[in-house]
Amino acid sequence: MRYLLPFSLLAIVFVGVGCTPKAGSGSAPSELSADQLKERGKVIYVSSCIACHNVDPSKDGSVGPAIKGSSLELISARVLRAAYPAGYKPKRETAQMPALPHLEKEIPALHAYLNEK
Ligand code: HEC
């Protein structure tokens, strides 16, 4: 029993990990229509970005600059690595934005939302 308990806990952890991606995959960004992708991007933007960026991404926010029209390259460099694409001239010289790598899957959605007409 002393050895069984850690093993059964491990099994639960593995089952849990195995299930997590499945639960979200029903609405994986790649399966969404262009409109759905934009909608999803808006939800992610509002929940993860407006603490610093403006609710209206075409305007400067409390801390972060306007980011409407940002390229996919710029969004992924910033969000995944808090970096910039080679040769890109940042709007701000500060380095206040943390990387948010857990949003990797959502980059296409954020890009669709930030580039909607
Ligand atoms: C903690 C505050 C904060 C959060 C949260 C945040 N940002 Fe930022 N962001 C900034 C700041 C401040 C800058 C300016 C550069 C710097 O100081 O890092 C910036 C810069 C950027 C830039 C580069 C703008 C340019 O052209 O130079 C992009 C793109 C960007 N943010 C996207 C996002 C996205 C998308 C999210 C949400 C997933 C997000 N940011 C969340 C604060 C934040």
Residues whose N, C-alpha, C, O or C-beta is under 5 A from the ligand:
A	BS01	HEC	S48 C49 A51 C52 V63 G64 P65 A66 I67 S70 L74 I75 R78 K89 P90 K91 R92 T94 A95 Q96 M97 P98 L110
